[in-house]
Amino acid sequence: MTELQLLKAADPHGSALLEIADVTMRFGGIVALEAVTFSVGKGRIVGLIGPNGAGKTTLFNCLSRLYRPMRGDIRLNGQSLGRCAPSDIAALGVGRTFQAPTLFASMSVLDNVKVGAHARSHNTPLADALTLPLGRREEQELDEVSRAKLAFVGLETLANRPVTSLSLGARKRVELARALAAEPTLLLLDEPAGGLNHEEVAELGTLIRSIRDRLGITVLLVEHHMGLVMSLSDQVVVLNFGRVIADGPPDEVRANPAVTEAYLGTRH
C-alpha cells in the first residue's frame, strides 16, 4: 500500500485529531518555528495567534506540506504526514483557506467550489475524457455537493455569477465553500476575518461555529481579530518568535503575562 492509502486506512485513536510535535523550521539564519508542540482535539475550535512574524502562516504551510520541517513531526489521527505530498493533503481530510482568497477568476462561483469537490473525486482521467456513465454520475454528485456547500455559506443564489463580481466577504465565503466541498475532517482558516466589517465578522463567527457544530469539522484558526478568536475558541495557542508561549483556554491565555508582553512589550 502507498503512504496515502495507509494513512486513510488507519483507525483514529485517542481524542487528538492533530498532533504537532517539536516542529522546527528555519530559513537560512531565520528561525521561523522552534520546537513547536501542541495538539488539536477532535471537534474543537482552536485559535492560533501571535504578533506579525510569529510563525503562524509558516506552521500552516507545514501542515499543508508546502514546507517540510527540518525537525519534528505532524500527525493526523495518529499517523505521520512526514512523507505526504501537498497533493495528498485534501484527500486525507485537511482543508484550507488563505489570507487572500485564491479563486479562479475566469470561473463561476459554482465551478470554483467544484474544484474543491473534485479533490475527493474517484473518477479516472479516462472516465472524464470519455464521459462514461460512472463519470457523469459522479460529476452530478459533485455538483450537488458543491451547491449544498454554497447553500451552507449562504451563497446558493450566486452559483452562476462570475466570482470576480463578488465582494471580498462573498469571495471569502466561496473559498470556504470550496474547502468544505472536499469534506475535510480538519479545516485550516488563515485570517478569515481580514478585510471584513464588523457585521461580516459577526456572521463569520456564527458560520465557523456551524462548521464545527453542524458538520462536525475540527477547526484550526489563525486570526488577528482577538474578539473573534476569544469568543470562538475552545483552546488558544500563542506563538511568538516561532515558539509556543501559551496554550490553554481563552481566559487563561488572555491573563497570561507572557502573552501581554508579546503583544504590548515590557512597558504597557
Buried (B, 14 or more C-beta within 10 A) or exposed (E): EEBBEEBBEEEEEEEBBBBBBEBBBBEEEEBBBBBBBBBBBBBBBBBBBBBEBBBBBBBBBBBBBEBEBEEBBBBBBBBBBEEBEEEBBBBBBBBBBBBBBEBEEEBBBBBBBBBBBBBBBEBEEEBBEEEBEEBEEBBEEBBEBBBBBBEBBEBBEBBEBEBEEBEBBBBBBBBBBBBBBBBBBBBBBBBBBBBBEEEBBBBBBEBBBEBBEEBEBBBBBBBBBBEBBBEBBBBBBBBBBBBBBBBBEBEEBBEBEEBEBBEEEEEE
